[in-house]
Amino acid sequence: MKILIFDFDGTIADSFDMVLAISNRLAEEFGYPQTPLEEVNHLKNLSSREIFRQSGVSLLRLPFLLRRLRIELNREILQLKPIPGMQEALWTLKRQGNRLGIVTSNSRENVIAFLETQNLLELFDFVDSGLTLFGKSRLIKRMLKQYHLDPATVIYVGDETRDIEAARRTGIQAVAVTWGFNSSRALGAEHPDFLIHSPAELVKVAAC
């Protein structure tokens, strides 16, 4: 049995377009430039920290921006769909006896609403969230302690370079997925334990 902890946005939920649209709507209010579609591929090749530095958002305003993003996402969360193939992969992983969880900077309320709408809530043993951009390692450590999880059996699955960083700081294996925000090149530069290109590959990773 493995414990697979997932990021939510871009890993389970196909939310990139929605997050980008909301981010652009909030740009003037929070004092950063909008991201035109022609610049998206450039951003995908940057690490999460490089993107944050280029945005010009101050650390003081960041928590308020993340909170607004959560609120705006809540209004549209029921329109989101899972990443193609993700539902099937999750059901297979669960049938094989693995435990599944979610750690996200999105709100728990948003995630639960999505999972209920997609009939996926019963698959997950735990869902945890925190209003943080680069503090996911703290969230993961809290989850490991709360649920008495052995780090040697835990895999963290995410679509951004910060997810790989969080897994490394926590001492667990990192699976980077290329269907979310960061590009395969950016993810590979962080040397995850696994770099996969389809949800079906998660089943093979869990069996390793």
Buried (B, 14 or more C-beta within 10 A) or exposed (E): EBBBBBBBBBBBBBBBEBBBEBBBEBBEEBEBEEBEEEEEEEBBBBBBEEBBEBBEBEEEEBEBBBEBBBEBBBEEBEEBEBBEBBBEBBEBBBEEEBBBBBBBBBBBBBBBBBBEBBEBBEBBBBBBBBBBBBBBBBBBBEBBEEBEBEBEBBBBBBBBBBBBBBBBBBEBBBBBBBBBBBBBEBBBBBEBBBBBEBBEBBBEBBEE
